[in-house]
Amino acid sequence: MTAKYSLGKIGKLKITAAPSAIGGFILLWPVFSLLGLKVFRLRPRQALTGGLLATVFHFLSEIWHQMGHARAAEQTGYPMDGVHLWSVLGTSIYPTNEPELPPEIHVERALGGPRSSAMLALAGGMFALVMRAFSPLGFMLGLLLALENLLVFTLGAFFPLPFMETDGTTIKRYRDTHRKRMVIIQE
């Protein structure tokens, strides 16, 4: 069995992490620091600080995205049990004894994460605009928050990947059945 570390709870959700999440953190920190140094032209100490903060924001964005799934799941009446962080991503954990659910429930739960991430992308973009004139570090953090939440957690979530379960994979799997049911309901 793979090691799993408890990080506590957010509301009723258990937050756990695989050891690979530490590796993901160690990988992202220098990548974001290098962006700070080369793209945003920060001084080395600022770039390291910005890289660290951007890495923390990345994982907080992942949890925010998963909380969007959790809110949508709660509204459907079939809530999540937790969130498991691994590498640089996270997975929604649902009860193992969950009954067979209609496609629209799966689609609604899958859409919750990208909706929340889109709101965070907008907030990050507005923060970047405000900070641009005052703080290069603040501008970097806001812009990275906006871009990552837009490109990875919102738009990227819709791309089905053949090697792992994503929001896009779930939506694609249930889309046709969901559409057929919607047509019947509308008629």
C-alpha positions, 0 to 999 in steps of 0.5 A, spaced: 500 500 500 502 507 498 503 511 504 498 516 505 499 522 510 493 526 513 494 533 513 487 534 517 480 536 515 477 542 511 470 541 514 468 534 513 473 533 508 479 529 510 485 532 506 491 527 505 497 527 501 502 522 498 509 522 498 510 524 491 506 531 493 513 533 497 516 531 490 511 535 486 513 541 491 520 540 490 519 540 483 515 546 482 519 551 487 525 552 482 521 552 476 517 558 479 523 561 482 526 561 475 520 564 472 521 570 477 528 571 475 528 570 468 520 572 466 519 577 471 526 580 472 526 579 480 532 579 484 534 572 486 532 573 493 525 575 491 525 570 486 526 564 491 521 567 495 516 568 489 517 561 487 516 558 494 509 562 495 507 561 488 508 553 489 504 554 496 499 558 491 499 552 486 497 547 492 492 551 495 489 552 488 488 545 487 485 544 494 480 550 492 479 546 485 477 540 489 473 544 494 469 546 488 468 539 486 466 538 494 461 543 494 457 541 487 457 534 490 454 536 496 449 540 492 447 533 488 446 529 495 452 525 494 458 528 497 465 527 497 469 524 503 476 527 502 482 530 497 488 526 496 494 530 493 499 527 489 505 529 485 502 536 483 495 534 482 489 532 487 484 527 486 477 527 489 475 521 494 468 519 494 465 514 498 467 506 496 459 504 498 456 510 493 450 507 489 450 507 481 449 514 480 445 518 474 450 521 469 448 528 470 450 527 477 457 525 475 457 531 470 455 536 475 460 534 480 466 534 475 464 541 473 464 544 480 472 544 480 473 548 474 467 553 476 471 554 482 478 555 479 475 560 474 473 564 479 480 564 482 483 565 476 479 572 475 481 574 482 488 572 481 488 577 474 484 582 478 490 582 483 495 582 478 492 588 475 492 592 481 499 589 483 503 591 477 504 598 478 506 597 486 510 590 486 513 586 481 513 580 486 505 581 487 504 582 480 508 575 479 504 571 484 497 574 481 499 573 474 501 566 476 495 564 480 490 567 474 494 563 469 495 557 472 487 557 475 485 559 468 489 554 464 490 548 468 485 548 473 479 551 468 480 550 461 485 544 462 480 540 466 476 539 460 481 535 456 480 528 457 487 524 458 487 517 456 492 515 462 488 518 468 481 520 470 480 528 469 474 532 470 474 532 462 474 524 462 468 524 467 464 529 463 466 525 456 464 519 459 457 521 461 456 526 456 452 522 451 448 519 456 447 526 460 445 529 453 440 524 451 436 524 458 436 532 457 433 531 451 427 527 454 426 531 460 425 537 455 420 534 450 
